[in-house]
Amino acid sequence: MSWQLALRQLYSTRLNHYAQTLRSENSQPATDQKALSATGFRIAIVASRWNDSIVSRLIEGARSALEELSADENAVEIFRVPGSFEIPLCGLKAAESGKFDAVICLGVIIRGETPHFDYIAAETARGIGEASLKTGVPLLFGVITADNVDQANDRAGEKLNNKGYEAARAAVELASLYQQSLRADEK
């Protein structure tokens, strides 16, 4: 049994190193990030009420990022849903409305003692991805999936340690990219 544990630790160490290498090699230059502006964009935030003490910090992180990126005062609408499982449908409806340039999906799913976590996390991720592909509107995955409350709290901290903040910046980046480079009517 101990060789299996050692193999798992070795694999985990190598995978973490590989992930850090990918992250550093694929990071964009700071100049691209500084040029981001949310001015003129309409953004929807779809957020779960489950685990509200943490989700509220994700919402504040997203709002903070959008404010830093000069989002118009009335350009952000927040929709609260009961749990993470309900996020994809509300996100789809927001995207289909034609009112938003991006949808930020925020929630917290914490592993319990049953397989419930696996089903909810997988379906939430699948649904958000499908909604984005169906509508062509970027739906950003700012849903924390954690083994425990401490891990979830660590991902709802300040700025870049806040999944809401990260998702909001990514939403503006994608909305800008689609507006500037990938508009179908300019082809």
C-alpha positions, -999 to 999 in steps of 0.1 A, spaced: 0 0 0 28 24 7 42 22 -28 7 34 -41 9 64 -18 44 72 -29 34 69 -65 4 92 -59 26 118 -42 51 117 -71 24 120 -97 8 149 -78 42 167 -75 49 163 -112 14 174 -121 16 205 -99 50 214 -115 36 208 -150 6 230 -142 28 258 -128 51 256 -159 20 259 -182 6 288 -162 39 307 -164 45 299 -201 10 308 -212 5 340 -191 -1 371 -211 21 401 -209 10 428 -184 5 453 -212 -24 433 -226 -40 432 -191 -36 469 -185 -54 477 -217 -86 460 -205 -117 482 -202 -152 472 -193 -166 505 -206 -196 499 -228 -201 463 -218 -231 448 -201 -223 420 -177 -246 396 -159 -235 379 -127 -253 346 -119 -246 336 -84 -257 308 -61 -272 315 -27 -259 282 -13 -227 289 7 -237 325 6 -209 337 30 -183 327 5 -203 334 -27 -209 370 -15 -172 375 -14 -170 362 -50 -196 387 -61 -177 415 -43 -145 403 -61 -163 404 -95 -177 439 -87 -143 451 -77 -126 439 -109 -154 454 -130 -151 487 -112 -113 487 -117 -119 481 -154 -143 511 -156 -175 493 -160 -205 516 -163 -224 521 -131 -256 504 -143 -239 479 -166 -239 449 -142 -270 429 -132 -269 402 -105 -292 372 -106 -292 349 -75 -303 313 -78 -308 287 -51 -277 266 -58 -249 259 -83 -270 234 -102 -293 262 -112 -265 285 -125 -263 271 -160 -300 276 -169 -301 312 -155 -268 319 -173 -283 305 -205 -313 327 -202 -292 358 -195 -270 351 -225 -300 344 -248 -316 377 -237 -292 396 -259 -287 421 -231 -252 410 -220 -218 408 -235 -207 382 -209 -221 362 -180 -201 355 -149 -212 324 -131 -203 322 -94 -209 295 -68 -193 273 -42 -195 235 -42 -179 218 -12 -173 180 -11 -193 161 14 -195 125 24 -217 114 -5 -212 115 -43 -236 145 -45 -206 169 -49 -194 150 -80 -228 152 -98 -234 188 -90 -199 200 -99 -199 180 -132 -233 192 -143 -227 228 -133 -195 228 -154 -211 210 -183 -241 233 -183 -221 265 -182 -199 253 -211 -229 242 -232 -247 275 -226 -217 295 -237 -213 273 -269 -250 275 -276 -253 313 -274 -218 325 -284 -218 346 -253 -189 340 -229 -201 324 -197 -172 324 -172 -168 296 -147 -162 312 -113 -175 283 -94 -153 270 -66 -151 233 -62 -133 225 -30 -128 195 -7 -134 216 24 -145 251 36 -109 262 42 -100 255 5 -132 274 -6 -123 304 17 -87 305 2 -103 309 -33 -125 337 -22 -98 361 -9 -85 393 -23 -80 401 -60 -62 373 -78 -70 349 -49 -107 355 -56 -124 334 -83 -150 361 -88 -124 387 -95 -106 364 -119 -138 355 -137 -148 392 -141 -114 401 -156 -117 371 -180 -152 381 -189 -140 416 -200 -111 402 -218 -133 378 -238 -159 404 -245 -132 428 -258 -117 400 -279 -150 391 -295 -159 428 -301 -126 437 -316 -114 406 -334 -141 380 -340 -172 399 -350 -191 379 -376 -206 410 -393 -171 423 -402 -161 392 -423 
